[in-house]
Amino acid sequence: MSGKKGKGTVEHSAAPASARELSEDARKTLECLVRRREGQPLEEIALATGLTPFEVAERVKVAYARLSRQTADELRIDVELRLDDVLQRLHQDLRLALDQPARNAIYALILKTEAQRTRLLGLNLPDQVPDVADA
């Protein structure tokens, strides 16, 4: 490996990186993973992230390996946190919506996200709830 550091190269050193560098690195890895899952070719992802195609492939490979090692509970927690983040952003968007059709579209997304979160947590109700008068 040469001593030059290009924009897309990953520097490996013994010194710990700052939290900001780690979060930027994690952000790029997540972006690579998401884009690859969407079917984008490695070269296209590399151009978008400033990495080489080899680095993109390695990051995706490592990310999938880490995901496969996670337990169901860890995955459930990760997904719950992501859904919570989506809900927070949707509620922010709702406050900024300019008209009723935009609000209606956001309400639909909020309901779908809440339904996913409810299923994830095992809180979904049966399709037919017995009437109290029948009991």
C-alpha positions, 0 to 999 in steps of 0.5 A: 500500500502506498503512503498516499491517502486518496479520498476513497481510501480507508486509513488503518492505524493503531490510534483510535479514531474520533467519534465523528470519524467513526460515525462517518465511517459507519454512515458510509458502510450503512449507505453501501449496505443499503445501496447494495440491497437495492441492487446498485452495482459496486461501481455506482456505490463507489462513485456515490460514496467516494470509496473504491469498488473493492472497499464497498464490497468489503464493507458490505461483506463485513456488514452482512457477517455482523448481521448474521451474528446478531441474535433475534433480540439484538435485531429486534432492538435495532429495528425498533430503534430505526422505526422510532427514528422514522416515526420521529422524522414523520412527526417532524414532517407532519408539523411542516406539511403545508396542505391536507393531502401532504398531511394525509400521506404522512398520516398513512406512513405513520400508521404503517410504521406504527403497525410494523412496530406493533408487530415487531413487539408482539403487541398486535391484536387478533383480527377479531376481538370478541365483544364484551357483551358476548363474554 
